[in-house]
Amino acid sequence: MVDHTLRIEVTDTRSDRLPRRQQIAPTAESGRGLLLVDAFADRWGVSEDRFPRRRTVWAELRLTPPEPEN
């Protein structure tokens, strides 16, 4: 955490394609990961490394410091 910003990264070494947001059916039981990231994160993106082959989705959330108690 830097400057009240939480950064989360998830790396996948198995997939051959970059993750992307997609439209899904309301009854689908999967496929909402990036929709949730987009809804809650202040910033997010995807990076790709070719060697070793991996993709990382990162998200940053700004955190508000707690108010001091009186």
MOPAC internal coordinates of N, CA, C and O (Angstrom, degrees):
PM7 1SCF
backbone

  N    0.0000 0     0.00 0     0.00 0    0    0    0
  C    1.4451 1     0.00 0     0.00 0    1    0    0
  C    1.5262 1   107.66 1     0.00 0    2    1    0
  O    1.2310 1   120.88 1   -50.90 1    3    2    1
  N    1.3210 1   115.92 1   129.10 1    3    2    1
  C    1.4572 1   122.26 1   179.11 1    5    3    2
  C    1.5186 1   107.90 1  -132.27 1    6    5    3
  O    1.2310 1   120.55 1   -49.52 1    7    6    5
  N    1.3299 1   116.56 1   130.48 1    7    6    5
  C    1.4692 1   121.35 1   177.56 1    9    7    6
  C    1.5238 1   112.52 1    50.52 1   10    9    7
  O    1.2310 1   120.42 1  -133.48 1   11   10    9
  N    1.3120 1   116.80 1    46.52 1   11   10    9
  C    1.4712 1   122.85 1   178.41 1   13   11   10
  C    1.5258 1   112.55 1    60.74 1   14   13   11
  O    1.2310 1   120.24 1  -150.17 1   15   14   13
  N    1.3216 1   117.15 1    29.83 1   15   14   13
  C    1.4609 1   122.09 1   175.70 1   17   15   14
  C    1.5166 1   109.08 1  -121.32 1   18   17   15
  O    1.2310 1   120.86 1   -56.35 1   19   18   17
  N    1.3097 1   115.95 1   123.65 1   19   18   17
  C    1.4598 1   122.26 1   177.33 1   21   19   18
  C    1.5214 1   108.22 1   -94.64 1   22   21   19
  O    1.2310 1   120.41 1   -53.02 1   23   22   21
  N    1.3332 1   116.82 1   126.98 1   23   22   21
  C    1.4737 1   121.55 1   178.13 1   25   23   22
  C    1.5193 1   108.39 1  -111.94 1   26   25   23
  O    1.2310 1   120.99 1   -50.27 1   27   26   25
  N    1.3197 1   115.71 1   129.73 1   27   26   25
  C    1.4608 1   122.86 1   179.58 1   29   27   26
  C    1.5256 1   106.99 1  -119.57 1   30   29   27
  O    1.2310 1   120.54 1   -44.81 1   31   30   29
  N    1.3360 1   116.57 1   135.19 1   31   30   29
  C    1.4633 1   120.97 1   177.47 1   33   31   30
  C    1.5210 1   109.58 1  -130.05 1   34   33   31
  O    1.2310 1   120.86 1   -42.42 1   35   34   33
  N    1.3285 1   115.95 1   137.58 1   35   34   33
  C    1.4620 1   122.18 1   175.53 1   37   35   34
  C    1.5252 1   106.98 1  -127.02 1   38   37   35
  O    1.2310 1   120.71 1   -54.09 1   39   38   37
  N    1.3367 1   116.25 1   125.91 1   39   38   37
  C    1.4631 1   121.51 1  -176.06 1   41   39   38
  C    1.5198 1   110.61 1  -113.22 1   42   41   39
  O    1.2310 1   121.05 1   -41.81 1   43   42   41
  N    1.3346 1   115.60 1   138.19 1   43   42   41
  C    1.4630 1   123.03 1   178.39 1   45   43   42
  C    1.5227 1   108.05 1  -123.09 1   46   45   43
  O    1.2310 1   120.44 1   -54.37 1   47   46   45
  N    1.3181 1   116.77 1   125.63 1   47   46   45
  C    1.4649 1   120.89 1   179.40 1   49   47   46
  C    1.5289 1   112.04 1  -105.85 1   50   49   47
  O    1.2310 1   120.06 1  -177.78 1   51   50   49
  N    1.3297 1   117.50 1     2.22 1   51   50   49
  C    1.4658 1   120.14 1  -173.86 1   53   51   50
  C    1.5156 1   114.79 1  -103.24 1   54   53   51
  O    1.2310 1   119.34 1   155.02 1   55   54   53
  N    1.2900 1   118.87 1   -24.98 1   55   54   53
  C    1.4667 1   121.08 1  -173.60 1   57   55   54
  C    1.5298 1   111.42 1   -85.06 1   58   57   55
  O    1.2310 1   120.74 1   -31.92 1   59   58   57
  N    1.3263 1   116.18 1   148.08 1   59   58   57
  C    1.4604 1   121.19 1   176.57 1   61   59   58
  C    1.5254 1   112.58 1   -97.78 1   62   61   59
  O    1.2310 1   119.97 1  -178.17 1   63   62   61
  N    1.3186 1   117.66 1     1.83 1   63   62   61
  C    1.4631 1   119.21 1  -178.71 1   65   63   62
  C    1.5228 1   110.16 1  -129.95 1   66   65   63
  O    1.2310 1   121.18 1   -25.18 1   67   66   65
  N    1.3166 1   115.35 1   154.82 1   67   66   65
  C    1.4577 1   120.63 1   178.64 1   69   67   66
  C    1.5211 1   109.95 1   -74.81 1   70   69   67
  O    1.2310 1   120.18 1   -36.78 1   71   70   69
  N    1.3249 1   117.27 1   143.22 1   71   70   69
  C    1.4631 1   119.14 1   175.91 1   73   71   70
  C    1.5265 1   109.72 1   -68.88 1   74   73   71
  O    1.2310 1   120.96 1   -30.93 1   75   74   73
  N    1.3195 1   115.77 1   149.07 1   75   74   73
  C    1.4583 1   120.68 1   177.63 1   77   75   74
  C    1.5184 1   109.17 1  -149.79 1   78   77   75
  O    1.2310 1   121.54 1   -26.57 1   79   78   77
  N    1.3412 1   114.66 1   153.43 1   79   78   77
  C    1.4617 1   119.00 1   175.30 1   81   79   78
  C    1.5086 1   108.39 1   -70.13 1   82   81   79
  O    1.2310 1   121.00 1   -34.42 1   83   82   81
  N    1.3303 1   115.70 1   145.58 1   83   82   81
  C    1.4544 1   119.37 1   179.02 1   85   83   82
  C    1.5209 1   110.31 1  -144.45 1   86   85   83
  O    1.2310 1   121.29 1   -24.09 1   87   86   85
  N    1.3127 1   115.14 1   155.91 1   87   86   85
  C    1.4572 1   120.46 1   175.05 1   89   87   86
  C    1.5189 1   107.61 1   -79.69 1   90   89   87
  O    1.2310 1   120.80 1   -46.24 1   91   90   89
  N    1.3247 1   116.07 1   133.76 1   91   90   89
  C    1.4617 1   119.93 1  -179.46 1   93   91   90
  C    1.5176 1   109.63 1  -128.88 1   94   93   91
  O    1.2310 1   121.22 1   -21.37 1   95   94   93
  N    1.3043 1   115.28 1   158.63 1   95   94   93
  C    1.4644 1   121.01 1   177.78 1   97   95   94
  C    1.5284 1   109.49 1   -70.51 1   98   97   95
  O    1.2310 1   119.87 1   -34.01 1   99   98   97
  N    1.3282 1   117.84 1   145.99 1   99   98   97
  C    1.4653 1   120.55 1   178.94 1  101   99   98
  C    1.5279 1   113.33 1   -58.37 1  102  101   99
  O    1.2310 1   120.10 1   155.24 1  103  102  101
  N    1.3127 1   117.42 1   -24.76 1  103  102  101
  C    1.4651 1   120.24 1  -178.67 1  105  103  102
  C    1.5270 1   113.05 1   -93.33 1  106  105  103
  O    1.2310 1   119.89 1   178.56 1  107  106  105
  N    1.3340 1   117.81 1    -1.44 1  107  106  105
  C    1.4718 1   120.86 1  -179.80 1  109  107  106
  C    1.5257 1   110.08 1   -64.14 1  110  109  107
  O    1.2310 1   120.66 1   -36.66 1  111  110  109
  N    1.3184 1   116.34 1   143.34 1  111  110  109
  C    1.4595 1   121.47 1  -178.48 1  113  111  110
  C    1.5207 1   112.76 1   -98.19 1  114  113  111
  O    1.2310 1   119.78 1  -178.18 1  115  114  113
  N    1.3191 1   118.03 1     1.82 1  115  114  113
  C    1.4633 1   120.99 1   177.63 1  117  115  114
  C    1.5204 1   108.80 1  -150.69 1  118  117  115
  O    1.2310 1   120.80 1    -4.49 1  119  118  117
  N    1.3361 1   116.07 1   175.51 1  119  118  117
  C    1.4540 1   120.14 1   175.88 1  121  119  118
  C    1.5126 1   115.40 1    95.10 1  122  121  119
  O    1.2310 1   119.75 1  -168.65 1  123  122  121
  N    1.3254 1   118.07 1    11.35 1  123  122  121
  C    1.4610 1   120.76 1  -177.46 1  125  123  122
  C    1.5293 1   113.68 1  -102.41 1  126  125  123
  O    1.2310 1   119.88 1  -178.49 1  127  126  125
  N    1.3151 1   117.84 1     1.51 1  127  126  125
  C    1.4661 1   120.87 1  -173.84 1  129  127  126
  C    1.5166 1   113.80 1   -54.49 1  130  129  127
  O    1.2310 1   120.00 1   124.76 1  131  130  129
  N    1.3271 1   117.60 1   -55.24 1  131  130  129
  C    1.4594 1   119.47 1  -177.95 1  133  131  130
  C    1.5234 1   112.35 1   -72.43 1  134  133  131
  O    1.2310 1   119.81 1   154.53 1  135  134  133
  N    1.3271 1   117.96 1   -25.47 1  135  134  133
  C    1.4692 1   119.76 1   173.86 1  137  135  134
  C    1.5264 1   110.13 1   -63.77 1  138  137  135
  O    1.2310 1   120.50 1   139.15 1  139  138  137
  N    1.3316 1   116.66 1   -40.85 1  139  138  137
  C    1.4639 1   120.69 1   177.67 1  141  139  138
  C    1.5256 1   111.09 1   -69.06 1  142  141  139
  O    1.2310 1   120.55 1   137.54 1  143  142  141
  N    1.3228 1   116.55 1   -42.46 1  143  142  141
  C    1.4669 1   119.93 1   177.50 1  145  143  142
  C    1.5232 1   109.42 1   -58.20 1  146  145  143
  O    1.2310 1   120.01 1   133.62 1  147  146  145
  N    1.3218 1   117.58 1   -46.38 1  147  146  145
  C    1.4611 1   122.05 1  -179.48 1  149  147  146
  C    1.5276 1   111.68 1   -63.06 1  150  149  147
  O    1.2310 1   120.25 1   143.63 1  151  150  149
  N    1.3200 1   117.13 1   -36.37 1  151  150  149
  C    1.4647 1   121.21 1  -178.25 1  153  151  150
  C    1.5258 1   112.47 1   -71.19 1  154  153  151
  O    1.2310 1   119.89 1   143.97 1  155  154  153
  N    1.3308 1   117.81 1   -36.03 1  155  154  153
  C    1.4589 1   120.52 1  -172.43 1  157  155  154
  C    1.5260 1   114.53 1  -102.63 1  158  157  155
  O    1.2310 1   119.47 1   154.47 1  159  158  157
  N    1.3149 1   118.61 1   -25.53 1  159  158  157
  C    1.4677 1   120.99 1  -174.91 1  161  159  158
  C    1.5271 1   111.13 1   -82.60 1  162  161  159
  O    1.2310 1   121.23 1   -32.39 1  163  162  161
  N    1.3164 1   115.24 1   147.61 1  163  162  161
  C    1.4592 1   120.46 1   172.98 1  165  163  162
  C    1.5256 1   110.48 1   -78.69 1  166  165  163
  O    1.2310 1   120.99 1   147.01 1  167  166  165
  N    1.3306 1   115.71 1   -32.99 1  167  166  165
  C    1.4689 1   122.43 1   176.23 1  169  167  166
  C    1.5091 1   107.49 1  -147.07 1  170  169  167
  O    1.2310 1   120.23 1   -31.74 1  171  170  169
  N    1.3308 1   117.16 1   148.26 1  171  170  169
  C    1.4557 1   120.13 1   173.98 1  173  171  170
  C    1.5195 1   109.02 1  -158.83 1  174  173  171
  O    1.2310 1   121.42 1   -17.06 1  175  174  173
  N    1.3262 1   114.89 1   162.94 1  175  174  173
  C    1.4516 1   119.30 1   179.45 1  177  175  174
  C    1.5177 1   110.69 1  -168.75 1  178  177  175
  O    1.2310 1   121.45 1     1.89 1  179  178  177
  N    1.3233 1   114.84 1  -178.11 1  179  178  177
  C    1.4617 1   122.06 1  -179.46 1  181  179  178
  C    1.5192 1   107.52 1  -130.35 1  182  181  179
  O    1.2310 1   120.60 1   -46.57 1  183  182  181
  N    1.3316 1   116.45 1   133.43 1  183  182  181
  C    1.4653 1   120.32 1   174.15 1  185  183  182
  C    1.5231 1   108.57 1  -120.52 1  186  185  183
  O    1.2310 1   121.38 1   -25.53 1  187  186  185
  N    1.3273 1   114.97 1   154.47 1  187  186  185
  C    1.4632 1   119.99 1  -177.53 1  189  187  186
  C    1.5159 1   109.07 1  -131.76 1  190  189  187
  O    1.2310 1   120.51 1   -46.71 1  191  190  189
  N    1.3282 1   116.62 1   133.29 1  191  190  189
  C    1.4625 1   123.33 1   173.04 1  193  191  190
  C    1.5214 1   107.22 1  -113.71 1  194  193  191
  O    1.2310 1   120.50 1   -44.56 1  195  194  193
  N    1.3030 1   116.66 1   135.44 1  195  194  193
  C    1.4679 1   120.04 1  -178.79 1  197  195  194
  C    1.5229 1   112.32 1   -86.57 1  198  197  195
  O    1.2310 1   119.54 1   150.31 1  199  198  197
  N    1.3439 1   118.48 1   -29.69 1  199  198  197
  C    1.4590 1   120.02 1   178.96 1  201  199  198
  C    1.5100 1   108.94 1  -143.06 1  202  201  199
  O    1.2310 1   118.74 1   -65.43 1  203  202  201
  N    1.3097 1   120.01 1   114.57 1  203  202  201
  C    1.4603 1   123.27 1    -6.99 1  205  203  202
  C    1.5270 1   109.74 1   -69.46 1  206  205  203
  O    1.2310 1   120.64 1   -29.14 1  207  206  205
  N    1.3277 1   116.38 1   150.86 1  207  206  205
  C    1.4679 1   121.93 1  -176.08 1  209  207  206
  C    1.5269 1   109.64 1   -66.84 1  210  209  207
  O    1.2310 1   121.13 1   -60.70 1  211  210  209
  N    1.3325 1   115.45 1   119.30 1  211  210  209
  C    1.4655 1   119.92 1   177.87 1  213  211  210
  C    1.5251 1   109.75 1  -163.04 1  214  213  211
  O    1.2310 1   121.69 1   -23.15 1  215  214  213
  N    1.3239 1   114.38 1   156.85 1  215  214  213
  C    1.4522 1   122.86 1   176.20 1  217  215  214
  C    1.5148 1   108.01 1  -125.38 1  218  217  215
  O    1.2310 1   121.01 1   -40.15 1  219  218  217
  N    1.3252 1   115.67 1   139.85 1  219  218  217
  C    1.4564 1   120.56 1  -179.80 1  221  219  218
  C    1.5177 1   109.21 1  -127.56 1  222  221  219
  O    1.2310 1   120.78 1   -54.89 1  223  222  221
  N    1.3232 1   116.12 1   125.11 1  223  222  221
  C    1.4609 1   121.92 1   170.68 1  225  223  222
  C    1.5193 1   106.02 1   -95.78 1  226  225  223
  O    1.2310 1   120.59 1   -51.26 1  227  226  225
  N    1.3255 1   116.49 1   128.74 1  227  226  225
  C    1.4557 1   120.66 1   178.63 1  229  227  226
  C    1.5295 1   109.06 1  -122.66 1  230  229  227
  O    1.2310 1   121.39 1   -28.75 1  231  230  229
  N    1.3174 1   114.94 1   151.25 1  231  230  229
  C    1.4625 1   120.86 1   178.49 1  233  231  230
  C    1.5184 1   108.58 1  -143.41 1  234  233  231
  O    1.2310 1   120.69 1   -36.11 1  235  234  233
  N    1.3222 1   116.29 1   143.89 1  235  234  233
  C    1.4597 1   121.82 1   177.31 1  237  235  234
  C    1.5206 1   109.32 1  -122.20 1  238  237  235
  O    1.2310 1   121.38 1   -46.43 1  239  238  237
  N    1.3205 1   114.96 1   133.57 1  239  238  237
  C    1.4579 1   122.10 1   178.55 1  241  239  238
  C    1.5197 1   108.18 1  -123.73 1  242  241  239
  O    1.2310 1   120.79 1   -53.26 1  243  242  241
  N    1.3213 1   116.09 1   126.74 1  243  242  241
  C    1.4616 1   119.95 1   175.52 1  245  243  242
  C    1.5190 1   108.76 1   -79.25 1  246  245  243
  O    1.2310 1   120.99 1   -48.14 1  247  246  245
  N    1.3166 1   115.71 1   131.86 1  247  246  245
  C    1.4570 1   121.26 1  -179.47 1  249  247  246
  C    1.5194 1   109.32 1  -108.15 1  250  249  247
  O    1.2310 1   120.80 1   -42.33 1  251  250  249
  N    1.3097 1   116.08 1   137.67 1  251  250  249
  C    1.4510 1   121.14 1   177.23 1  253  251  250
  C    1.5184 1   108.68 1   -90.00 1  254  253  251
  O    1.2310 1   119.96 1   -53.58 1  255  254  253
  N    1.3483 1   117.68 1   126.42 1  255  254  253
  C    1.4675 1   118.57 1   177.95 1  257  255  254
  C    1.5248 1   109.99 1   -62.18 1  258  257  255
  O    1.2310 1   120.14 1   -32.89 1  259  258  257
  N    1.3286 1   117.34 1   147.11 1  259  258  257
  C    1.4637 1   119.57 1   178.99 1  261  259  258
  C    1.5221 1   111.16 1   -65.78 1  262  261  259
  O    1.2310 1   121.51 1   -32.67 1  263  262  261
  N    1.3181 1   114.71 1   147.33 1  263  262  261
  C    1.4647 1   120.72 1   175.87 1  265  263  262
  C    1.5273 1   109.11 1   -70.36 1  266  265  263
  O    1.2310 1   119.88 1   -40.05 1  267  266  265
  N    1.3403 1   117.84 1   139.95 1  267  266  265
  C    1.4724 1   118.88 1   177.11 1  269  267  266
  C    1.5265 1   110.44 1   -66.17 1  270  269  267
  O    1.2310 1   121.21 1   -38.23 1  271  270  269
  N    1.3222 1   115.29 1   141.77 1  271  270  269
  C    1.4685 1   119.66 1   178.23 1  273  271  270
  C    1.5166 1   109.54 1   -79.25 1  274  273  271
  O    1.2310 1   120.74 1   -37.07 1  275  274  273
  N    1.3154 1   116.20 1   142.93 1  275  274  273
  C    1.4799 1   121.08 1   178.73 1  277  275  274
  C    1.4893 1   111.38 1   -83.11 1  278  277  275
  O    1.2310 1   120.10 1   180.00 1  279  278  277

